[in-house]
Amino acid sequence: MIHEDRGEGATPAKRDFYPELEAYRTGFLQASARHRIYFEESGRPDGFPVLFIHGGPGGYSSPAQRRFFDPEHYRIVLFDQRGCGKSTPHADLEENTTWHLVSDIEALRKELGIERWLLFGGSWGSTLALAYAESYPDRVAGLILRGIFMLRRREIQWFYQAGASEIFPDAWEEYLRPIPEPERSDLVGAYHRRLTSDEPAARRSAALAWAGWENRTSYLVPPPEDDPVDEKASLAVARIECHYASHGGFFTTERQLLDGIASIRRIPAVIVQGRYDLVCPMRTAWELHQEWPEADFRVVPTGGHSAFDPDIRDALLAATDRFRDSQG
């Protein structure tokens, strides 16, 4: 099923998020001898569990992410994936693959005593949500996915080598700046060498340029002021994203997630895709829709990449409310 709001008639007022709320529990999960994973819970302690899976890989959880969910209905769980946010060790690449993260999510579910939960993930969060759901389909009550990304070569090339560069040539210049001309035929490789370098200055300049490129391309209409680039957060984002991009997301084949749809076909799902998402172009979401026509495919005609784009936000809030209402 595909839906596209074409904006006919009067433009409806944009919804705001649910009110700000505090976490009622925070903690750390010892995921391995090396990695500790930060998690938190907010909303209704006996409510329906929902897991927010942040993007990146290498992003982090934030209080704003709690506000996609009705706190009177949902038990809202956020966590920071390996190496990022409040999880430790910071920006660490060892024992850090898609399948380590899938195992962490399952360990967190057991730690919290949750039988089944709703998964909410965008961009890389959609990738990880699909990987977990296909690994543990009986533990997933539903999925809300945004800005579909599968770490296939074409997708990585579009954003990090040539494609989005044609639409953001000004921001692209800043992204190219740390890389000498002779190395620019393989920008992911060039960045990987710098981000794993023993030279602090090389790591810093590469991390800031990589994270800055992503910040400048995520919104259809940029906010009035650029989001400040946090140096510590940018190191985790850049190192871990480049690590995953260099390894194709640690998938056996580029079709691994698409080929696994049969195992989750029965699970209720909403796919929200901005038509003008330039980080994760719509073709990937379209291919997922073709493999999974039972999912509710919502195209946002004036949407970009960010979950915080007003029209994307509206579609995501509508999706969490639909799941709430369907649960009575």
Protein Blocks (a to p, Z undefined) as FASTA:
>chain_A
ZZddehgajdddddddddddddfbdcdddfbfkbccddddehjfklccdddddehehiac
dfklmmmpcfklbccdddddehiajbccehiaghpafklmmmmmmmmmmmnopabdcddd
ehjlmmmmmmmmmmmmmlpgbdcdehiaehiaklmmmmmmnojlmmmmmlmmmmmmmpcf
klmmmmmlmmmmmmmpcbfklmmmmmmmmmmmmmmmmpfbacfbdcdddfklmmmmmmmm
mmmmmnnnopabfklmmmmmmmmmmpccdddddfklcklgcklmmmmmmmmmmbccdddf
kbcfblklmklmmmmmmmmmmmmmmnZZ
